[in-house]
């Protein structure tokens, strides 16, 4: 019970006491028990039962019975006193009324408390949910000074799904319960654990200070040092933790604090780090981007998207090898929208599949038109992990090639290096099917996946594209130049063509040429342009014999 609740109860008791005395005085002044004013005790008894349940109703009724007992005359004017039966009967009527009414209130209150508990706790584990977290936070706001520091941690059990799929849901819940018990042992005094959803827990530290900032991470890490026992099998829980510290008087809501801790946790997950502290600069999806993604389906259906093409040429002869299809969006209200404002977020949603289908359809139409004009080149199309995970992707692409009478060798699919790290087995199987069509495959953004050498020899690829982040530094960092040269040697050793992307200056061009790259792409060579501009620039420079 909080101080505020105690204060409220004192006010209620004083109110009932004054009401009892007032009715007693009213009964005496109006002539005694035989007058109707004695019934004015019933509202007070009912009110006591409502506020304090059966105990409160019975106690108030007993006091009311005594106040209107033998000392209260039946008739003040004549001095007639009450009979023993009269006031005892009234006393029992009062007590019965207070007891029955209070019991009804107790029952209803217990049911409401059960519903309230269920709405604030997970029914399987009994751990408090975010609703309880909100209650606790707002209680702290009421009881604590505005400059008091609090901490919010979002702990994600990274291997929770694996545990559930291996041992079952009950075992996963057992692991979460064990984690909660240990958190109470290792976290600072007064900390509470809440369940955001299975596998993700929120820890509220109400009395946070500067010393805890360095202590909290080791304390949370201590929770998982010892294995958890699930079905008598020792299991290690892998954690990623996001932390947010703020003052109790913040304008942020309770759920906003959890959101910020979640952003930090997702950053820890992305960096493969155990612990990240929230800062305003952490990457998150802007609200504008979410709104744009909501409109993307309409943009695809209404042909608001269009393609521009950027040339890829050989380093030495500047011979056109292919043209990369780049998606652009002309919004009816916002005008031209930067690809960076919607493509990265589309790749995280199912909308990437219809968008890729649209790109392939338009690119094949353009390729057919160019070939009819005597302009023969490849078109490179970017695809994502989600595309490769769709059943029958390779078969549908083969059908589209046959529909437009396009040779498979005229198509190049670019997949980012990160694609292979998310679902290696399925992705590699899909790429194998594409290579058998045969489709020309390129590994895009090579060098950014941190594990390239583990699988590059398994990829049925034809070329690698060295990421622009290396090319941007190649002219001022000798170490980067050596990295590029090493990537070129690896590509050539595996029989792959090596492309430098993002070349923007004459110096960068000379450096990639010196590194013996086979081809180059970037603003220095050709800016993205309409199909008509690309045709006008390169028509006659590539003939059917070159293909």
N, C-alpha and C positions, 0 to 999 in steps of 0.2 A: 504494500500500500504506500502510495506516494504522500508527500507532505500536503499536496493539494487535496488528495482524497481525505486525509485526516481533518483538514480544515473544513471541508464540505460537511463531513459527518458531525463535527462540533456544532456547526451552524444548524444542521437539521435537528439535533438533540435539543438545542436551546429553543428552536422554533416550536417543537412539540411541547416542551415544558411550559413555555409561555401560553400556548394554545390551551393546554390542560387547565392552567390556572385561570385563564380568561373565561373558559366555559364554566368552571366551578363558581367563579364570581357571578357569572350571568345567571346561573341556576338559582343561586341564593338570592340575588337582587330581584329576580322575577317571581319569587314566592315559594320556591322549594321544589322538591322532586315531583310533585304531582302535576306540575306544569310541563308543557311540551319541550321546553328548552333543554331538558336533560338529554334528549336525543342528539343534541349537538356534539356529544362525545364521539359518535360513530364516524364522522369524517376524519377526526384526528386518529382514531384507531386504524381506520383503513389506510390513512396516509403513512402511519408508522409501519404497517405491514408492507406497503409499497416500497418504502425506503429501506427497511431493515429485515424484511421477511417475517417468518413465523415467530422468531424470538422477539423481534422488535414489536410485532403486533400484540403478542401475549403480554409482554412487560408493560406496554403502554395501556392495554386494556385493564391489567391488574391495578395500575396506579389510578386509572380513571374510576374503577370500581370503588377503590378506597376513598377517593376524593368525594364521591357521591354516596359514601357508605353511611354508617350509623350516626356520624356527626352532622350529616346534612338533613335538616328537618324535612318532613313530608310537606308541611305547610308552615312557612316562617311566621305568618300573621297569627296563627293560633298556637304555635309552638308544638304542633303535632309531630312526633318523631316517627321514623320508619320502623317497621317491624323487621325482625331478623331475616325472615324469609324473603322479604321484599328486596333488601339490598344484596343478600347472598345470590338470589336469582339473577338480579341485574349484573352482579359481578361475573357470574358464569356465562351470561349472555355476551357480555363484553369480551371475556377471554375466548369464548368459542368463536365469536366473530373475528377477532384479531388473529386467532390461531389458524382458522380455516383459510381466511383471506391471505394471511402471510405464507401459509403452506402452498397455496396456489401460485403466489408470486415466486416463492423459492423454486418450485418446479419449472415454471416458465423461464426463470432466470438461469437455471441449470441447463435447460435446453438451448437457450440463447448463448450461454457460455460455451457449450459444446460446439455450436455452429460457428461461433467466433473463433474458437480454438482451431477448428477444422479449416477455417478460411485463412489462418495465419501459420499453419504447420503442415508439413508434408505428411499425408496420411500413412505412408509406409514406414517412414523412419522417425517421425515425430519431431524432426528438426524444423525450427522456425523458418518461414519463407520471407520473401521480400516485404510482404504486408506487415509482418512483425518487425522487420528491420525499420520500416517507415515509422511505426508506432514508437519504437525505441529511440529513433533519431529525433522525432519531434518532442518526445519526453525530455531528452537531453537539452534540446533548445529551450524548453520552458524552465528547466531547473538549473541550467549552467550559465555562467557569464558569457557574453558574446565573443570574447577573445580567447576562450578555451579551445585548445587544439584537439582535433579528433583525427583518427586514421581509418581508412577503408581499404581493405585488401580483397582482391578478387583472385581466388585460387582455382585453377583449372586442372583437373586430373586428366592428363593428356592420354593416358592409356585406359581410360574408363570404358570406352566402347569395346576394346579388346577383352577386358575382364568380363564384361557382360556377355559378349558373344561366346566366350570360352566357358565361363562358369555359370552364367545365368543372371537374371535380373536381381534375384535375392542376394546373390553373392556381391554384386555391385553395390547394393544398398548396405550390406554389411561392411564393406570397405569404407563407404562414406561415413557410417556411424563410428567406426574406429578412428577415422580421421578427425571427426568432431570431438571425440573424447580426448584425443591427444592434443588437439588445438587448445582445449581448455587447460591443459597441463603446461604447455610450452609458451603460449601467447601471454602478453602482459595481463596483469590482474584486472579483472573487470571486462575483458574482451568477450564478445559474444559471436557465435557462429550461426550463419543463416544459409539457407539453401536457395540459390538462384534457380537452378535446375540440376538434375542429376549430373554429377561430374563437375559442377561449378558451385563453389561456396564463397560466401561473403563473410569477412571477419571485420567486425566493428570494434575499434580500440578507442574507448571513450576518454581516457586520460593520457593523451599523447604528449610527449615532450621531445626535445632535441636529441637526448641520449638514445631514445628508442629508434630514431631514424637509422642508426647504424646497427642496432641490436635486432630489429624486427626481422630482417631477411634471414640471419642465421637461426633465429628462433623458429621461423616457419620451415626452414630447411631441416631443422632438427625433427620435425614431425614425421618426416619420411625416411629418416636415417635407418631406423629399424623396420624390417619388413612387416607388412600387415598379413594376418593369417586368415585366409579365406578357404573354407572347407579343409582346414588343417594344412593348407599349402601356403608357404611364405610367398607373398606377392609384393613387389616394389611399386609404389605409386609415383608416377612421373608428374611433376608439378611445373606449371608456368604461372607466375604471380604478377599481378599488376597492383600498384599501390597509389593511393591518392590521399594527401594530407590537406586539411583545411580547417578554418575556424568554425566553431559551432554557430556563429552568427552569420554564416554565409547566406547569400541569396539563393544558392543552389538548393533544389529539392533533394530529398533522400535518394530518389531514383537517378537524379543527375550525378550524384556522387558515385553511385554504382556504375553508371555509364562511363564516367571518366576512368574509374579503376579497370573497367572492362577494356577500354581502349589501350591502357597500359599493358594489360595482360595479353591482348592480341599482338602488341608490339613485341613483348617478350617471346611469344610463340613464333612470330615471324623471324626474330633474330636468333631463335634457338637459345634463348637466355632464360635463366631461372626467375629473374626479378627485374622489373622495370618500373620506375617512378613516373607518374603522369606529369606531363608538361603540356601547355597549350599547343605546342608545335607538333605533337604526335600526329601521325597520319590517320585520318578517318575519312569516311565518305561524306562529302558535303551534302547538305540538304538539296542544293541545286542539282547535284548529280543524280540523286535519287529521283527528283522530279523529272529530269530528262529521260532517265531510264524508263520511267512510267509512260513517256510519250514515244519511246523508240518503236514499239509495236506499230503504232499508227504511222510513224515515219516510214517504216518498211512497206506497209500496205499501200501508202499513198505516194510512193516513189519520191520522198523528200531526200533520200540518200542519193548520192551519185559518186562516180569513181574518177579519180585522177590517177595518172600513171607516172612513175619515176624510172628513168632508164638505168640499167646496169650494163656497164661496158667493160671490155678487156682493158687491162692497164696499159699495155704498150700500143695497141693499134686503135684503141677507142672504138672497137667494133661492138655494135649493140648485141647483147646476149639475151636480155629479157627486159620486160617492163613490169614493175611491181604495181599491182592494183591497190590503191589506197582509198579507204572509205572517207567520204565527206558528207556533211549534213547541212542542208539549207533549211533551217527552221522557218516556218511562215511568220512567226512573230519575232524571233531572236536573230534572224539572219544566219550567216555562216557560223557554225559551232565548231570549235577546235576539236580535233579527234581525241585529244587527251582529256576532254571534258566528258566523254561518254564511252569510248572504246574500252578502257581499263575496267570500268564498272560493268559493261555489257559482258565482258569475258568471265565475270564472276556470277553471271545469271544465266538462265536458260535461253535468254534472248539472243545469245551469241549463235545459237544454232540456226534460227531463221535468218539472222543477219548474214551468216556465212553462206547459206543457201542462196540468198539474194545476190551476194557478191559473185559467187561462182556462176550463177545464171547470167548476170550482166557481163562478166568478163568473157564468158564463152561467146556471147552474142557479139561483143566487140572484136574478139579474135576472128570470128567468122567473117565479120565485115572487113577487117584488115586484109585477111587472106583473099577475099574477093577483089580487093583493090591491088593485090600483088605485093602486100606488105607482110612478110613472114617473120615472126618473132615469137618468143615464149611470153606468156603472162604468168607472173608469180602471184600467188594468192596466200595470204596468211590464214592459218587455221589454229585452233586452240585444243586443249585437252578435252574439253567438253564435246567438240566435234568428233574427235577420234573415239570417244566413249559411246557415241550413238551407234546402235546396231545397224549394220548395212551401209555405213557411210561410203566405203569404197565402192560397193556395188551401185549405189545411186550415182556417184560421180562417173562411173563407167557408162551408165545409161545416158547421162547428160552428154558425154563426149560423143556417143553414138548418135544421139538426137541431132546434134549440131554438126556432125561429120568433122569433128576435130581430132587430130592425131594426139594420143596421150603424151607424146614427146613435146607437144606445144604447151603443156601445162607444168608449172613448177609450184609445189606446195612448200610453204615455209612454216616450220614449227619451232617455237622457242625452246631453248635448252631446258628451261624450267618444266616444260611439258613432260619430259621423260622422268622427272623426279617425283611426280605426283601419283602416277599409276603406271609404273614401268611396264609390267607384263602386258596389260591390255593395249597400251599405247604402241608398244613394239609390234604386237600382233597386227594392229590396224595398219601400221606403217609398212609391214611386210606385204600385206594385201595390196596396198597402193603401189608398192614398188613392182609388183608382179603384173600390173595393168599394161605397161609400166609408166609410172608417174615419176618425174624428176623431183627429188626431195632435198630440201636445204635445211640445215640446222641454223636457226636465227639466234642472234644475241649470244653467240658462242663465247664462253669464258665467264659467264655470270652465274652459272649453276653450281660452282664449287665442287662438283663431283664428275666433271666431264669424262675424265679418263676411265672411270669405272664402267662406262657403258657405251662410249663413242664407237668402239669397234663392233658393237652389236647392232648399231643403227644402220638400216639399209639406206643411208643417205648418199647423195651425189656431191654435195658441197656444204661448206660451213661459212657462216657470215660472222666475222669478228665484230663483237659489239662496239658500238660507237663510243662507249665510255673509254675504251682503250685508244681509239683513234684520236679522240679529243686531246689526249695527253702525249701522243707519240712524238710530237715535235719538241717537247720540253722536259721529258723524263726518259733518260736512257734505259732505265729498267723496264718501262712499258714497251719500248721498242724491242727489247729482247724477248719479252713475253709474246709480242705479236709474231716475231720471227719463229719462236718455238711453236706457236699455234699453226703457222704456215707449214713447218716441217711435219708436224703431226698429221695435218690434213693431207699433205702430199704423200706421206708414208702409207696412208690408208686409201690412196687413190682418189681423193676428193679435191674438187676445185675450192679455192680459198678466196673469199670476197671480203673486202674492207668496206664497211658501211659507215655512213656519216662523215665522209671526207668533205671538208668545207673550204680548205685553203690549198694554195699551191705547195706549201711546205709539207702539209700532211700527205698530199698526193705523191710527192717525191719520196717521202719516207715509206709509204706502203709499197711503192714501186721497188724501193731498195730492199724491203723485207720480202720481196718476191711474191706478193699477192698476185693472184691470177686476174681478178676483176675488182672493180671499184664502183661504189654507188654513193651519191651524196650531192649536196647543193653545188659543189665545185664542178660536177659533171653535168647535172641536169636537175632542175627543180621540178617538183610534181606539177603536172600540167594536164590539160584536157587531152582526150584521145586525138583530137584534130591537130593540136599543136605537136604532139609527139610524132604523129604521122608526117606532118610537114617537115619536121626537123630531120627525120631518119629515112623517109621514103627514098628508095633507090640505093640506100647504103647497105641494106641486107636483102639478099635475094633468096629465092627458094633453095638454091644450091647451098647457101650458108647453113640452112637448117638441116 
